[in-house]
Amino acid sequence: MGAHTPGRGSKRPNGAREAEILDLLQRADGALTPREVTERIGGGLAYNSVVTILTRMHTKQLLTRTPRGRAYAYAPVTDDPGFAARRMRSVLEERSDRQDVLARFADGLSTADADLLRQLLEPDQ
């Protein structure tokens, strides 16, 4: 089977679709329903596919949802820097050698980033 079905958007990895939808939701003025996402996303993505992706992202705690009419409206739980911080924490939490991981991370920081991190960790100094 080919990667493109006539009349439909090209086949893309789920992570790419999630990232695309997350970016759309982050740029929106507020929460969007699946119909609004479908209309804005373009690329021939079916409404049912959008509902599935949004539901999965909600299950992963990437999105909040609130009832709006007969549907839900979805919004990101945080902004892009917040998601990056969540990924960093997730990687750290998966490791039993936290001290070593943090030490290697700190060793790889530029002087400017190390100074910024010090300021963030010790704001009164």
VEXDREN-2710 file (C-alpha; in Angstrom, 1 decimal):
% VEXDREN-2710
k/r/px/py/pz
1/MET/0.0/0.0/0.0
2/GLY/1.3/3.5/-0.9
3/ALA/1.9/6.3/1.5
4/HIS/-0.8/8.4/-0.2
5/THR/-4.4/7.6/-0.7
6/PRO/-6.3/9.5/-3.4
7/GLY/-8.5/12.2/-1.9
8/ARG/-6.8/12.1/1.5
9/GLY/-3.8/13.7/3.1
10/SER/-0.4/12.0/2.8
11/LYS/0.4/9.5/5.5
12/ARG/2.5/11.0/8.2
13/PRO/3.8/9.6/11.5
14/ASN/1.4/10.2/14.5
15/GLY/4.1/12.2/16.3
16/ALA/4.2/14.6/13.3
17/ARG/0.5/15.1/13.3
18/GLU/0.5/15.6/17.1
19/ALA/3.2/18.2/16.8
20/GLU/1.3/20.0/14.0
21/ILE/-1.9/20.0/16.0
22/LEU/-0.2/21.1/19.2
23/ASP/1.5/24.0/17.3
24/LEU/-2.0/25.0/15.9
25/LEU/-3.5/24.9/19.4
26/GLN/-0.6/26.9/20.9
27/ARG/-1.1/29.6/18.2
28/ALA/-4.9/29.7/18.7
29/ASP/-6.6/32.5/20.7
30/GLY/-8.3/29.8/22.8
31/ALA/-9.5/26.2/23.0
32/LEU/-10.6/24.7/19.7
33/THR/-13.1/21.9/18.9
34/PRO/-12.1/19.0/16.6
35/ARG/-14.2/20.7/13.8
36/GLU/-12.2/23.9/14.2
37/VAL/-8.9/22.0/14.2
38/THR/-10.0/20.1/11.1
39/GLU/-10.8/23.3/9.3
40/ARG/-7.6/25.1/10.2
41/ILE/-5.1/22.2/9.8
42/GLY/-5.7/21.7/6.1
43/GLY/-4.0/18.8/4.3
44/GLY/-7.2/16.7/4.0
45/LEU/-7.0/15.3/7.5
46/ALA/-10.4/13.6/8.3
47/TYR/-12.5/14.8/11.2
48/ASN/-12.4/11.4/12.8
49/SER/-8.6/11.3/12.6
50/VAL/-8.5/14.7/14.3
51/VAL/-10.8/13.5/17.1
52/THR/-8.6/10.4/17.6
53/ILE/-5.4/12.5/17.7
54/LEU/-6.9/15.0/20.1
55/THR/-8.3/12.3/22.4
56/ARG/-4.9/10.6/22.5
57/MET/-3.1/13.8/23.3
58/HIS/-5.6/14.5/26.1
59/THR/-4.9/11.0/27.5
60/LYS/-1.2/11.8/27.4
61/GLN/-2.0/14.9/29.4
62/LEU/-0.8/17.2/26.7
63/LEU/-4.2/18.9/26.3
64/THR/-7.1/20.0/28.5
65/ARG/-10.6/19.7/27.3
66/THR/-13.8/21.4/28.2
67/PRO/-17.3/20.7/26.9
68/ARG/-18.5/23.0/24.2
69/GLY/-21.9/22.1/22.8
70/ARG/-21.9/18.5/21.7
71/ALA/-18.1/18.4/21.4
72/TYR/-15.0/19.2/23.5
73/ALA/-12.8/22.1/23.0
74/TYR/-9.1/21.4/23.5
75/ALA/-6.2/23.5/24.6
76/PRO/-2.5/22.8/25.5
77/VAL/-1.7/22.3/29.1
78/THR/1.4/24.6/28.8
79/ASP/3.4/26.5/26.2
80/ASP/6.4/25.3/24.2
81/PRO/9.0/26.0/26.9
82/GLY/6.8/24.2/29.4
83/PHE/6.6/21.1/27.1
84/ALA/10.4/21.1/26.7
85/ALA/10.8/21.3/30.5
86/ARG/8.3/18.4/30.9
87/ARG/10.4/16.3/28.5
88/MET/13.6/17.1/30.4
89/ARG/12.0/16.1/33.7
90/SER/10.6/12.9/32.1
91/VAL/14.1/11.8/30.9
92/LEU/15.5/12.6/34.3
93/GLU/12.8/10.7/36.2
94/GLU/13.5/7.6/34.1
95/ARG/17.1/7.4/35.3
96/SER/18.3/5.9/38.5
97/ASP/21.6/7.8/38.1
98/ARG/20.1/11.3/38.4
99/GLN/23.3/12.9/39.9
100/ASP/25.4/11.7/37.0
101/VAL/22.9/12.8/34.4
102/LEU/22.6/16.2/36.0
103/ALA/26.3/16.5/36.3
104/ARG/26.8/15.7/32.6
105/PHE/24.0/18.1/31.7
106/ALA/25.7/20.9/33.7
107/ASP/29.1/20.1/32.2
108/GLY/27.6/20.6/28.7
109/LEU/26.2/24.0/29.4
110/SER/27.7/27.1/28.0
111/THR/29.0/29.7/30.5
112/ALA/26.0/31.9/29.8
113/ASP/23.5/29.1/30.4
114/ALA/25.3/27.9/33.5
115/ASP/25.2/31.5/34.9
116/LEU/21.5/31.7/34.0
117/LEU/20.8/28.4/35.7
118/ARG/22.6/29.6/38.9
119/GLN/20.5/32.7/38.9
120/LEU/17.3/30.7/38.5
121/LEU/18.3/28.3/41.3
122/GLU/19.5/31.0/43.7
123/PRO/17.4/34.1/42.9
124/ASP/18.3/35.9/46.2
125/GLN/22.0/36.1/45.4
END
